[in-house]
Amino acid sequence: MPGFPAWLRHAAEIRAVPVDRALVARGAVGMLVPLAVGQLAGRPDLGAAAGLGAYGAAVDDTAAPWRTRALTLLLPQFGGAIGLALGRLTGGQAWAQILLVAAVALVSGLLSTIGRISDMAALVLLLATTMGLGLPTAQPWWHVPLLFLLGGVPLMLLSLTDALRHPGRAERQAVAGALRAVADLLDADENTWTERRHRVTGAMDAAYDTVVIRRLSPPRPSSTAAQLAAHLDRLIEVIASAPAVRTAPARESAAEYSDAVRRVADAVETRTPGPIALPPAPQDRAGRALRAAVAALATPGEEPAAGRPRLLPARPTPPRRLSRAVAGRSRDPAARRYALRLALCLTVAQAVASFSGLPRSGWLVLTVALVVRPGLGTVPDRLVTRAIGTTAGVLIGLAAVTVLPTGWWRIAAVVVLTALLQAYALRNYALQTLFLTPVMLLLADPLGLAGSAVPAARLLDTLAGCGIALVCGYLIWPEDIRARVPDRLARAYEAIAEYADHALTASGDAGALHTLRRRIHGDLAAVHTELTRLRTDPRHHDALETWRIDLAHAERVMAGLTTTSITGHSETPGGPSQDGAVNLGAHLRRRAAHLREHRPGRTGG
C-alpha cells in the first residue's frame, strides 16, 4: 500500500499471531452447546440469548493459568449479566436509557484504567448495557441476563478443565518465553538491541504477572511457582549484565551465552533439567558478571541468586487491592478525564439512538464505545477498520440470512464464524469485526431483532456511530495523550534520576532498587507501546519522532546505570561513572521538566 498515508498502512497491518487450536475448539463447542439445546427444546430464542453469553466467554477465553482464566471469564460474564439486567429495567424510556448509559460509561471508564481484566469486565458491562436497551421487552427482565450467564458455563468448564489438566503449563511457558526473549537480546546487534529490549520487558512483565501478580496468595515454598519466581529473580541479573555483550571482550561469547539461556528455557518448559555448558570465564569485569548471572540461572532450585530479593512480595487481599485500585483511579485526573470523555460520547450516541427513530440502535452506541476507548486503538484506526470490517461482515450476514434456512444450518454458520473469530481476531481489528458482525446478525434473528432490514440497519448504525466518535471523541474532545506519553516519560526520567542517586552509591538498597527498576522498565515499555499505537493517528505524526528520541535516551541511560550498579562496570554504552551521579540526576530531571513544559505537537486535552 505505498500510495496510502503511513498511519493508514499501520492501521491495515495484519499481525502474524499463531492460531491456538485449543482456543478455536473451545469457542466452537462452547457456542454449539447452548444453541443446540435451545433448538432441541424448541426455544431457539432462549438458545440465542444463551449464545450471547457463550460468545462473550469465547472472546474472553485465554491460554492463561486457571486462576487468571477464572477471573478473565467470570468477571466479564457477571459484568455482562448486570449490564443486560440494567438495560432491560429501563422499560424503553428514552431519558432513562440516556441517563443509564451515561452512568455506566462513567463507571466503566474508571474501572477500565485499573488493569487488563477489569478493563475487559468494564467493557462487557458497557456493551451489554447497550445491548439490553435494544432487546424486546416481552419476556421477564431477568431471563436474558440469566441465560447469558448460563450460556458461558460450557466454555468456562472446558477452559478451566484444560488449565487444571495441565497445572503449571501456562506459568512455565510464560517464564520460558521471558528466557527466550533474553536469549534473543544477547544475540542482538546495535540495530536490533532496542526493539529486543522492549520485548524482554514485555515478556518479563507477562511472566511476572502470570507467576506472581495474579495469584490470590504468594506461592508456597518448594512449589513450581516458587521455583519459576526464582528463575525470574535470576533472570534479572542476566538482563542487567546483558549490555556487556555489546563490548568487544564479551561479544565473541554472546552466541554461547544465548544458547545456554535457550537451553534453560527448554528445561523450564519441558521440566527436564540437564547440564548446561558455559564459555570460559572472560577477563573483563562485565563479562565475568554476565557469566556468573547465566551460571546462576542454569542452577536448578528455588533459592535466589546471592544478595538478590525474592520476587514473592507480601501482598494485600484481593478485595483490599481492588478497593485501593478503585480509589486510586478516582483520584487520578487522567482517569477522570477519560471517563468523562467516554460518558459524553456515549450519551450523545444514546440520545441519537433514542430520538432518531433508527430501529433498535444499540449497535450505534456499541460502535461508539469500541471506537472511543483508547486501549483498543486510536480513533482513526478504529474508524477505518470498524467501517471496513462491519461492511464486509454485513455482506456475509446478509448472505447467511438470505441463503441459510433457520435452524441447524444457521447454528452451523454461527459455530464456524465463532471458530474463525478465535483463530484470527488478534491479527487485525477489521478481521475481528468481520467475523463478529454476522454472528450478531444471526443471533438477532431468534431474539426477535431480525428482519430483512436488519443488515442495512446495522451498517447505518456503524456509520452513524463512527461519525459521532469522530466528532465527539476526536475533533471536539480528543484523546488525552499527556498522561500516556510525555507525563509518563517525564515520570520515568525522574525515577531514573532517583535510581542514579542510589544505584551509584553505597547506600542503595537492593530490594528498593529492584522495585524501582521494574517500575522504570514498565513505564518505558508502556511509552513504547503507546508510541506504536499512536502511529495510526495522523494528529501526532510530528510529535512521535521527538518522543522516540527521548525514549531512546532514557533507555540508554537506564541500561548503563543498571549494568554499572550490578557489575561495577561503567564502560558500556550510556554507562556513567559514580562521580557523575549528581550531574546525571540533574540532567534527567531537567529533561523531565522540559517534557512537561514543552509538549511537541497536538497532544489533546
WONOR-V581121 format. One record per residue. N is the residue number from 0. RES is the residue in one letter. SS is DSSP state (H for helix, E for strand, - for the rest). D_CENTER is the distance of its C-alpha to the mean C-alpha in Angstrom with 1 decimal. Layout:
# WONOR-V581121
{{N/RES/SS/D_CENTER} {N/RES/SS/D_CENTER}}
This chain:
# WONOR-V581121
{{0/M/-/27.8} {1/P/-/29.8} {2/G/-/31.2} {3/F/-/28.0} {4/P/-/26.4} {5/A/H/23.8} {6/W/H/21.1} {7/L/H/22.0} {8/R/H/21.9} {9/H/H/18.4} {10/A/H/17.4} {11/A/-/19.3} {12/E/-/18.0} {13/I/-/17.4} {14/R/-/15.0} {15/A/-/16.7} {16/V/-/14.5} {17/P/-/16.9} {18/V/-/17.9} {19/D/-/17.5} {20/R/H/20.9} {21/A/H/20.6} {22/L/H/17.6} {23/V/H/19.8} {24/A/H/22.8} {25/R/H/21.3} {26/G/H/20.1} {27/A/H/23.6} {28/V/H/25.6} {29/G/H/23.6} {30/M/H/24.4} {31/L/H/27.9} {32/V/H/29.1} {33/P/H/29.0} {34/L/H/30.3} {35/A/H/33.0} {36/V/H/34.1} {37/G/H/34.4} {38/Q/H/36.4} {39/L/H/38.7} {40/A/-/39.3} {41/G/-/40.3} {42/R/-/37.5} {43/P/H/35.0} {44/D/H/33.9} {45/L/H/32.8} {46/G/H/31.2} {47/A/H/29.2} {48/A/H/28.1} {49/A/H/26.9} {50/G/H/25.3} {51/L/H/22.9} {52/G/H/21.7} {53/A/H/21.6} {54/Y/H/19.5} {55/G/H/17.0} {56/A/H/16.9} {57/A/H/16.6} {58/V/H/13.4} {59/D/H/11.8} {60/D/-/13.4} {61/T/-/12.0} {62/A/-/14.0} {63/A/-/13.1} {64/P/-/16.2} {65/W/H/18.1} {66/R/H/17.3} {67/T/H/13.5} {68/R/H/14.5} {69/A/H/17.0} {70/L/H/14.9} {71/T/H/12.1} {72/L/H/15.2} {73/L/H/17.6} {74/L/H/16.1} {75/P/H/15.0} {76/Q/H/18.4} {77/F/H/20.2} {78/G/H/18.5} {79/G/H/19.5} {80/A/H/23.0} {81/I/H/23.5} {82/G/H/22.5} {83/L/H/24.9} {84/A/H/27.6} {85/L/H/27.3} {86/G/H/27.6} {87/R/H/30.6} {88/L/H/32.4} {89/T/-/32.9} {90/G/-/35.7} {91/G/-/35.1} {92/Q/-/36.1} {93/A/H/34.7} {94/W/H/34.6} {95/A/H/33.2} {96/Q/H/30.3} {97/I/H/29.6} {98/L/H/29.7} {99/L/H/27.5} {100/V/H/24.8} {101/A/H/25.1} {102/A/H/24.8} {103/V/H/21.9} {104/A/H/20.0} {105/L/H/20.8} {106/V/H/19.6} {107/S/H/16.4} {108/G/H/15.7} {109/L/H/16.4} {110/L/H/14.5} {111/S/-/11.2} {112/T/-/11.3} {113/I/-/11.7} {114/G/-/8.4} {115/R/H/5.7} {116/I/H/8.8} {117/S/H/11.0} {118/D/H/9.0} {119/M/H/9.4} {120/A/H/12.9} {121/A/H/13.8} {122/L/H/12.9} {123/V/H/15.0} {124/L/H/17.7} {125/L/H/18.1} {126/L/H/18.3} {127/A/H/20.6} {128/T/H/22.8} {129/T/H/23.4} {130/M/H/24.1} {131/G/H/26.5} {132/L/H/28.4} {133/G/H/29.4} {134/L/-/30.5} {135/P/-/34.2} {136/T/-/35.9} {137/A/-/38.5} {138/Q/-/37.0} {139/P/-/36.6} {140/W/H/33.4} {141/W/H/32.0} {142/H/H/32.3} {143/V/H/29.2} {144/P/H/26.9} {145/L/H/28.6} {146/L/H/28.3} {147/F/H/24.6} {148/L/H/24.2} {149/L/H/26.7} {150/G/H/25.2} {151/G/-/22.0} {152/V/H/24.1} {153/P/H/25.1} {154/L/H/21.6} {155/M/H/20.6} {156/L/H/23.8} {157/L/H/23.2} {158/S/H/19.7} {159/L/H/20.9} {160/T/H/24.1} {161/D/H/22.5} {162/A/H/20.5} {163/L/H/23.8} {164/R/H/25.9} {165/H/-/24.1} {166/P/-/23.5} {167/G/-/21.7} {168/R/H/20.7} {169/A/H/16.9} {170/E/H/17.6} {171/R/H/20.1} {172/Q/H/17.9} {173/A/H/15.2} {174/V/H/18.0} {175/A/H/19.8} {176/G/H/16.8} {177/A/H/17.0} {178/L/H/20.7} {179/R/H/20.7} {180/A/H/18.5} {181/V/H/21.2} {182/A/H/23.9} {183/D/H/22.7} {184/L/H/22.8} {185/L/H/26.4} {186/D/-/27.3} {187/A/-/26.0} {188/D/-/28.5} {189/E/-/28.5} {190/N/-/26.8} {191/T/-/23.8} {192/W/H/23.5} {193/T/H/21.1} {194/E/H/18.5} {195/R/H/18.9} {196/R/H/18.7} {197/H/H/15.2} {198/R/H/14.3} {199/V/H/16.0} {200/T/H/14.1} {201/G/H/10.7} {202/A/H/12.6} {203/M/H/14.3} {204/D/H/11.5} {205/A/H/10.1} {206/A/H/13.8} {207/Y/H/14.6} {208/D/H/12.1} {209/T/H/13.3} {210/V/H/16.9} {211/V/H/17.5} {212/I/H/15.1} {213/R/-/14.4} {214/R/-/18.0} {215/L/-/20.4} {216/S/-/23.0} {217/P/-/23.5} {218/P/-/24.4} {219/R/-/28.1} {220/P/-/30.2} {221/S/-/30.9} {222/S/-/28.0} {223/T/H/25.7} {224/A/H/22.8} {225/A/H/25.2} {226/Q/H/26.2} {227/L/H/22.7} {228/A/H/22.0} {229/A/H/25.3} {230/H/H/24.1} {231/L/H/21.1} {232/D/H/23.8} {233/R/H/26.0} {234/L/H/23.4} {235/I/H/23.0} {236/E/H/26.6} {237/V/H/26.2} {238/I/H/23.5} {239/A/H/25.8} {240/S/H/28.7} {241/A/H/27.1} {242/P/H/28.4} {243/A/H/31.9} {244/V/H/31.6} {245/R/H/31.7} {246/T/-/35.2} {247/A/H/38.2} {248/P/H/39.3} {249/A/H/36.1} {250/R/H/35.1} {251/E/-/37.5} {252/S/-/35.9} {253/A/H/32.2} {254/A/H/32.3} {255/E/H/33.8} {256/Y/H/31.2} {257/S/H/28.3} {258/D/H/30.1} {259/A/H/30.6} {260/V/H/26.9} {261/R/H/26.1} {262/R/H/28.9} {263/V/H/27.4} {264/A/H/24.1} {265/D/H/26.2} {266/A/H/28.1} {267/V/H/25.0} {268/E/H/23.6} {269/T/H/27.0} {270/R/-/28.5} {271/T/-/31.5} {272/P/-/32.2} {273/G/-/35.0} {274/P/-/36.8} {275/I/-/35.0} {276/A/-/37.2} {277/L/-/36.6} {278/P/-/38.5} {279/P/-/41.4} {280/A/-/40.9} {281/P/-/40.8} {282/Q/-/43.1} {283/D/-/40.8} {284/R/H/39.1} {285/A/H/35.5} {286/G/H/36.0} {287/R/H/37.4} {288/A/H/34.4} {289/L/H/32.0} {290/R/H/34.3} {291/A/H/34.5} {292/A/H/30.7} {293/V/H/30.4} {294/A/H/33.4} {295/A/H/31.9} {296/L/H/28.7} {297/A/-/30.9} {298/T/-/32.8} {299/P/-/31.9} {300/G/-/31.7} {301/E/-/29.6} {302/E/-/31.5} {303/P/-/29.6} {304/A/-/31.0} {305/A/-/34.0} {306/G/-/33.4} {307/R/-/29.6} {308/P/-/27.9} {309/R/-/26.2} {310/L/-/22.5} {311/L/-/23.3} {312/P/-/23.6} {313/A/-/25.1} {314/R/-/22.7} {315/P/-/23.6} {316/T/-/23.5} {317/P/H/20.4} {318/P/H/22.3} {319/R/H/23.1} {320/R/H/19.6} {321/L/H/18.5} {322/S/H/21.6} {323/R/H/21.1} {324/A/H/17.5} {325/V/H/18.9} {326/A/H/21.9} {327/G/H/20.0} {328/R/H/18.0} {329/S/H/21.3} {330/R/H/23.0} {331/D/-/20.4} {332/P/H/21.9} {333/A/H/18.8} {334/A/H/17.1} {335/R/H/20.5} {336/R/H/20.9} {337/Y/H/17.6} {338/A/H/18.7} {339/L/H/22.2} {340/R/H/21.1} {341/L/H/19.1} {342/A/H/22.2} {343/L/H/24.6} {344/C/H/23.1} {345/L/H/22.9} {346/T/H/26.4} {347/V/H/27.8} {348/A/H/26.3} {349/Q/H/27.7} {350/A/H/31.0} {351/V/H/31.3} {352/A/H/30.4} {353/S/H/33.0} {354/F/H/35.8} {355/S/-/35.6} {356/G/-/36.9} {357/L/-/34.1} {358/P/-/34.0} {359/R/-/31.4} {360/S/-/28.8} {361/G/H/25.8} {362/W/H/24.1} {363/L/H/24.8} {364/V/H/23.0} {365/L/H/20.0} {366/T/H/19.9} {367/V/H/20.0} {368/A/H/17.2} {369/L/H/14.8} {370/V/H/16.2} {371/V/H/16.3} {372/R/-/12.9} {373/P/H/11.5} {374/G/H/7.8} {375/L/H/8.9} {376/G/-/11.1} {377/T/-/14.5} {378/V/H/17.3} {379/P/H/19.5} {380/D/H/16.9} {381/R/H/16.2} {382/L/H/20.0} {383/V/H/21.1} {384/T/H/18.8} {385/R/H/19.1} {386/A/H/22.9} {387/I/H/23.3} {388/G/H/21.3} {389/T/H/23.1} {390/T/H/26.4} {391/A/H/26.2} {392/G/H/24.9} {393/V/H/27.8} {394/L/H/30.2} {395/I/H/29.1} {396/G/H/29.2} {397/L/H/32.6} {398/A/H/33.9} {399/A/H/32.8} {400/V/H/34.4} {401/T/H/37.5} {402/V/H/38.1} {403/L/-/36.9} {404/P/-/39.0} {405/T/-/37.5} {406/G/-/36.9} {407/W/H/35.9} {408/W/H/35.3} {409/R/H/32.7} {410/I/H/31.1} {411/A/H/31.0} {412/A/H/29.4} {413/V/H/26.6} {414/V/H/26.0} {415/V/H/25.9} {416/L/H/23.6} {417/T/H/21.1} {418/A/H/21.4} {419/L/H/20.8} {420/L/H/17.7} {421/Q/H/16.3} {422/A/H/17.6} {423/Y/H/16.5} {424/A/H/13.9} {425/L/H/11.2} {426/R/H/13.8} {427/N/-/14.3} {428/Y/H/13.9} {429/A/H/17.7} {430/L/H/18.0} {431/Q/H/15.7} {432/T/H/18.1} {433/L/H/21.0} {434/F/H/20.7} {435/L/H/19.6} {436/T/H/22.6} {437/P/H/25.5} {438/V/H/24.2} {439/M/H/24.2} {440/L/H/27.6} {441/L/H/29.1} {442/L/H/28.0} {443/A/H/29.5} {444/D/H/32.9} {445/P/H/33.8} {446/L/H/32.3} {447/G/H/35.0} {448/L/H/32.8} {449/A/-/33.9} {450/G/-/36.8} {451/S/-/37.7} {452/A/-/36.2} {453/V/H/32.7} {454/P/H/31.1} {455/A/H/32.7} {456/A/H/31.6} {457/R/H/28.0} {458/L/H/28.2} {459/L/H/30.1} {460/D/H/27.5} {461/T/H/24.7} {462/L/H/26.9} {463/A/H/27.9} {464/G/H/24.3} {465/C/H/23.3} {466/G/H/26.4} {467/I/H/25.7} {468/A/H/22.2} {469/L/H/23.8} {470/V/H/26.6} {471/C/H/25.1} {472/G/H/21.5} {473/Y/H/22.4} {474/L/H/26.1} {475/I/H/27.3} {476/W/-/24.3} {477/P/-/21.9} {478/E/-/18.4} {479/D/-/18.9} {480/I/-/17.9} {481/R/-/20.0} {482/A/-/17.7} {483/R/-/14.8} {484/V/-/17.1} {485/P/H/20.8} {486/D/H/20.8} {487/R/H/17.9} {488/L/H/19.7} {489/A/H/22.9} {490/R/H/21.7} {491/A/H/20.7} {492/Y/H/24.2} {493/E/H/25.8} {494/A/H/24.1} {495/I/H/25.2} {496/A/H/28.7} {497/E/H/28.7} {498/Y/H/27.7} {499/A/H/30.6} {500/D/H/33.0} {501/H/H/32.5} {502/A/H/31.6} {503/L/-/34.7} {504/T/-/37.1} {505/A/-/38.4} {506/S/-/36.9} {507/G/-/33.3} {508/D/-/32.0} {509/A/H/30.0} {510/G/H/27.7} {511/A/H/27.1} {512/L/H/26.5} {513/H/H/24.0} {514/T/H/22.0} {515/L/H/22.4} {516/R/H/21.5} {517/R/H/18.1} {518/R/H/17.5} {519/I/H/18.7} {520/H/H/16.7} {521/G/H/13.5} {522/D/H/14.7} {523/L/H/15.8} {524/A/H/12.6} {525/A/H/10.8} {526/V/H/13.9} {527/H/H/13.8} {528/T/H/10.3} {529/E/H/11.7} {530/L/H/15.0} {531/T/H/13.6} {532/R/H/12.2} {533/L/H/15.5} {534/R/H/17.5} {535/T/H/17.5} {536/D/-/19.2} {537/P/H/22.9} {538/R/H/23.5} {539/H/H/22.0} {540/H/H/23.5} {541/D/H/26.2} {542/A/H/24.1} {543/L/H/21.6} {544/E/H/24.2} {545/T/H/25.4} {546/W/H/22.0} {547/R/H/21.5} {548/I/H/24.9} {549/D/H/24.2} {550/L/H/21.0} {551/A/H/23.0} {552/H/H/25.8} {553/A/H/23.7} {554/E/H/22.3} {555/R/H/25.9} {556/V/H/27.3} {557/M/H/24.8} {558/A/H/25.5} {559/G/H/29.2} {560/L/H/29.1} {561/T/H/27.2} {562/T/H/29.6} {563/T/H/32.6} {564/S/H/31.8} {565/I/H/31.4} {566/T/H/33.9} {567/G/-/36.3} {568/H/-/36.2} {569/S/-/35.9} {570/E/-/36.7} {571/T/-/33.2} {572/P/-/31.8} {573/G/-/31.1} {574/G/-/32.5} {575/P/-/34.7} {576/S/-/37.7} {577/Q/H/38.3} {578/D/H/40.9} {579/G/H/38.4} {580/A/H/35.9} {581/V/H/37.3} {582/N/H/37.4} {583/L/H/33.9} {584/G/H/32.6} {585/A/H/34.5} {586/H/H/33.3} {587/L/H/29.6} {588/R/H/30.3} {589/R/H/32.1} {590/R/H/29.2} {591/A/H/27.0} {592/A/H/29.7} {593/H/H/30.0} {594/L/H/26.3} {595/R/H/26.7} {596/E/H/30.0} {597/H/-/29.7} {598/R/-/26.5} {599/P/-/27.0} {600/G/-/26.6} {601/R/-/25.6} {602/T/-/22.7} {603/G/-/23.0} {604/G/-/24.0}}
